[in-house]
Amino acid sequence: MKTRMTELFGIKYPIMLSGMNWLTTPKLVAAVSNAGGLGVLAGSQYGKTRIKDAIKEIRDLTDKPFGINMTLGIGAREAVPMVIEEKVPVFNYALGRPPEIEKIIQDVHAYGGKVIGTVAMLKHALRSQQMGADILIVTGYEAASHSGNVGALVLLPTIAGALKIPVIGAGGYVDGKSLAAALALGADGIAMGSRLAATKEAEAADSIKQIWVNMTEEDTVIDPTFDGINCRVLRNKKADELMTKRLPLFDVMWAGLAMKEELKLTYPEMIRTALNMRNMQAGVGGGKRKWADVMRFAIGGSLFRKATVGGDPVEGLLMAGQGAGRIKDIPTVKELLDRTMVEAEQIISEMKQKADG
Ligand SMILES: Cc1cc2nc3c(=O)[nH]c(=O)nc-3n(C[C@H](O)[C@H](O)[C@H](O)COP(=O)(O)O)c2cc1C
């Protein structure tokens, strides 16, 4: 199957790995690229001191195209120059503000790299196209983690129909049925998040992979109290508590210091990060956020980490999408990508037969 996505990146299948903090390790990224998709590493967690090592590790494991996702703000800003110095084939930005995004796009294009923007609203999609992004990830309401208010059935054709550049559907894509649906809605490919994290090569704890296999499509909840931006997680006691409790200031302090330590930020960098986060909005728009939301980000970060790295889905918060309700097994990455393509191609040919009567 050839689409504008496969042509742009020089890959075999129109499938990419969604950047997911803590879950997209170099091993998983390389497995996706080696299987014919585009592996993407969420770089934010590595910070300025470890990102180059992570890129080297990917390059040691694959000679195929791969990408680095940077959630701008949240300590990632300090690491952006290192990613550009490494001339990674694909740079995927999320959040952020127009002036810094424009600069990134220029810098990546200068060495011949491609840029993916992540959006959840038409106005941000149009702005990203205008700034020069090569392709966009369009995140629907179904997705794990952050999204907007509109589901893929409406959002994908709205954005794909309004743009000249290609788009990739994200949020709820787990198999050939959903790939064929995304193509029918105007996308040139899909991004798989939770689905690729529940594979043999993924380094998430087995207990976490089992949650994705066992949960249903009804088991998630989306709310801004987890980290200050509308975020979808597995519904548990912790999620219910955060949705009703006042902001715990003591927890905020500890979470902020833990984040500083993880990202190896100096105190001035930490203050700059907090100021950046206050000025950052979901999508690529401008606008200020409340200090309470900035503080929630530190808390959310530590609870996401507790579930995703610590394997504790009871006291932690596990980001999960509605599509996890359709995950039923833990295949290898290659098995998953191959069967997704076979199923999608079969559905497309059956649809053609139906249309021909
Ligand atoms: C644990 C976790 C961490 C995530 N971290 C990031 C991130 O660092 N940057 C980003 O752009 N999106 C992040 N996301 C969102 C994914 O890129 C993607 O939009 C989402 O997983 C798609 O939904 P799906 O899981 O239903 O496929 C994260 C998702 C999960 C589950």
The ligand as a MOL file (V3000), in Angstrom:
LIG
                    3D

  0  0  0     0  0            999 V3000
M  V30 BEGIN CTAB
M  V30 COUNTS 31 33 0 0 0
M  V30 BEGIN ATOM
M  V30 1 C 1.5740 6.5760 28.5440 0
M  V30 2 C 1.3580 7.5430 27.4200 0
M  V30 3 C 2.2660 8.5810 27.2610 0
M  V30 4 C 2.0770 9.5200 26.2360 0
M  V30 5 N 3.0260 10.4990 26.0650 0
M  V30 6 C 2.9340 11.3420 24.9880 0
M  V30 7 C 3.9980 12.2380 24.6830 0
M  V30 8 O 5.0190 12.3030 25.3660 0
M  V30 9 N 3.8390 13.0490 23.6060 0
M  V30 10 C 2.7200 13.0070 22.7990 0
M  V30 11 O 2.6430 13.7720 21.8260 0
M  V30 12 N 1.7040 12.1570 23.0790 0
M  V30 13 C 1.8080 11.3090 24.1200 0
M  V30 14 N 0.8220 10.3680 24.3380 0
M  V30 15 C -0.3420 10.3000 23.4190 0
M  V30 16 C -0.0280 9.4130 22.2180 0
M  V30 17 O 0.9600 10.0100 21.4040 0
M  V30 18 C -1.2650 9.1530 21.3230 0
M  V30 19 O -1.8960 10.3560 20.9840 0
M  V30 20 C -2.2840 8.2250 21.9640 0
M  V30 21 O -1.6560 7.1490 22.6230 0
M  V30 22 C -3.2150 7.7050 20.8710 0
M  V30 23 O -4.2550 6.9680 21.4160 0
M  V30 24 P -4.2690 5.3470 21.4660 0
M  V30 25 O -3.4790 4.9940 22.6690 0
M  V30 26 O -5.7050 5.0190 21.5780 0
M  V30 27 O -3.6580 4.8230 20.2000 0
M  V30 28 C 0.9630 9.4160 25.3650 0
M  V30 29 C 0.0680 8.3350 25.5240 0
M  V30 30 C 0.2630 7.3950 26.5160 0
M  V30 31 C -0.6730 6.2290 26.6320 0
M  V30 END ATOM
M  V30 BEGIN BOND
M  V30 1 1 1 2
M  V30 2 1 2 3
M  V30 3 2 2 30
M  V30 4 2 3 4
M  V30 5 1 4 5
M  V30 6 1 4 28
M  V30 7 2 5 6
M  V30 8 1 6 7
M  V30 9 1 6 13
M  V30 10 2 7 8
M  V30 11 1 7 9
M  V30 12 1 9 10
M  V30 13 2 10 11
M  V30 14 1 10 12
M  V30 15 2 12 13
M  V30 16 1 13 14
M  V30 17 1 14 15
M  V30 18 1 14 28
M  V30 19 1 15 16
M  V30 20 1 16 17
M  V30 21 1 16 18
M  V30 22 1 18 19
M  V30 23 1 18 20
M  V30 24 1 20 21
M  V30 25 1 20 22
M  V30 26 1 22 23
M  V30 27 1 23 24
M  V30 28 2 24 25
M  V30 29 1 24 26
M  V30 30 1 24 27
M  V30 31 2 28 29
M  V30 32 1 29 30
M  V30 33 1 30 31
M  V30 END BOND
M  V30 END CTAB
M  END
